[in-house]
Each structure stands twice: as structure tokens, then as C-alpha cells.
Amino acid sequence: MTTVAAPGRLIVGVTGATGAPIAARMLEILRRVPYLETHLILSTWARSTIEVETPYSVREFSELADVTHRFGELGATVSSGSYPVAGMVVVPCSMKSLAAIRHGFADNLLTRAADVTLKERRPLVLVPRETPLSEIHLENMLALARMGVRIVPPMPAFYDRPGSVAEVVDHIVMRVLDQLGLPAADAELGERWPGLSDLRAR
Ligand SMILES: Cc1cc2nc3c(=O)[nH]c(=O)nc-3n(C[C@H](O)[C@H](O)[C@H](O)COP(=O)(O)O)c2cc1C
């Protein structure tokens, strides 16, 4: 599977799993990428997690994207494979939306856009968030991974000794953007693995 080539449009889906600050940070970073047009789709429950978990109102959050689509608007541009889009990321991805995407159950714009991304064989990155994971969750992820979907759970790394939640979030955003071929704001987002000997020497 290829990554997002510049210039292009990227669909950013946000669902009602906890982790809205990760999506917010990603949009803050992506809006600085001049060649990229972000198309945001918020699920109904994402609106609640955004309000609870981020300093943004839903309106302010939406303004981080170039275009915002309505969740129920199945007639939107991104609902059709004929509309040129480079790829899609769902961050965070609830187990409900994960299941819907796995089964092609496209009853809202977010799952429809993901379904289109799959059928057009465009890059699709999911950031699934749940713990612990049931057999259903794991099976759905395995099936999607076998379809070429990048499964990137928002797992923290500790080797760079993060000093804040913001640093943990930045590291996760960096790893998700890597999967899209968009290492846009690398230096800003954190450190890459320097090698154990380098790390020990510090
Ligand atoms: C505050 C909050 C946190 C939630 N966290 C998760 C989560 O981490 N993972 C998950 O799969 N569902 C989580 N849920 C449940 C989903 O919001 C729920 O399954 C919803 O139907 C998902 O729909 P959506 O995928 O269309 O947003 C959470 C709900 C709330 C209110």
C-alpha cells in the first residue's frame, strides 16, 4: 500500500473513543502542511469526547480542518470514490466504527468514507482505542490488517522519558503520520529512537 502523496486531500475521521487530544494535535500539525487539504468527519460521540477531553469547542476543533463534513451527509464529496483523495485516518477509532469498517457497514459518512478508501485501495490508517481488547476487537483488527489497513494503536513509548501527556501525544501523532508518509513536523513532535548506546551515554 502506498502512502499519501503530495499534494492531496486527507480525510480525518474522529470517533467517540477516548483520545480526542490526539486528533486535535494531529490537526494542529496538519494545518501547517501547505500541500494538504484536510477533510474532517466527526461522529456524534466524538463531539462529546472533544468537549470533555480537549480545550476546544466542537466548532473550534472543526476549524482546525480545511473542510468539515456532516456525519450523516452521505452525499458529501468524500462519499464517492470518484472524488480524488489521497488517504484517510480515523483517530481515535472506536471498536464500533472499527467493526463497521471491517464489515463494510457504511451507514454514516465516516464509515462510508473508510469503505470508499478501502475499495479504491487508498491508504487507510486506524488508531483503535480500547482496553482490554476482546476477541471480537482483535479479530476485526487482524482482518483489517490483512486488507492492508495500518493499525496504529495509540500506545505510549517511554524510551524518550516523556515528561508530560503532551509529549506522549506528540509521539503517538508522529507514529501515525509516519504511516501516512507525512513526517511533517518531525523535529517538533519528538525524538526518534537514537539507538541504545546513544541513549545510555546520556
Ligand atoms: C467518554 C467516552 C469514552 C469512550 N471511550 C471509548 C473507547 O476508548 N473505545 C471505544 O471503543 N469506545 C469508547 N466509548 C464508546 C463509544 O463512544 C461508543 O461505542 C459509540 O457508539 C462509538 O460510536 P462512533 O464510533 O460512531 O463514535 C466511549 C464513550 C465515551 C462517552
The ligand as a Gaussian input file, in Angstrom:
#p B3LYP/6-31G(d) Opt

LIG

0 1
 C      -16.084000       9.442000      27.328000
 C      -16.245000       8.228000      26.466000
 C      -15.138000       7.450000      26.187000
 C      -15.257000       6.318000      25.371000
 N      -14.113000       5.596000      25.085000
 C      -14.202000       4.563000      24.227000
 C      -13.009000       3.879000      23.828000
 O      -11.899000       4.181000      24.262000
 N      -13.127000       2.899000      22.902000
 C      -14.338000       2.537000      22.360000
 O      -14.358000       1.656000      21.505000
 N      -15.488000       3.168000      22.744000
 C      -15.449000       4.172000      23.635000
 N      -16.595000       4.828000      24.003000
 C      -17.875000       4.354000      23.487000
 C      -18.188000       4.891000      22.091000
 O      -18.335000       6.291000      22.131000
 C      -19.463000       4.236000      21.575000
 O      -19.236000       2.855000      21.321000
 C      -20.001000       4.890000      20.330000
 O      -21.140000       4.175000      19.899000
 C      -18.977000       4.921000      19.219000
 O      -19.591000       5.442000      18.072000
 P      -18.724000       6.129000      16.948000
 O      -17.698000       5.152000      16.536000
 O      -19.717000       6.401000      15.840000
 O      -18.168000       7.384000      17.521000
 C      -16.509000       5.941000      24.844000
 C      -17.635000       6.730000      25.139000
 C      -17.499000       7.852000      25.959000
 C      -18.726000       8.673000      26.252000

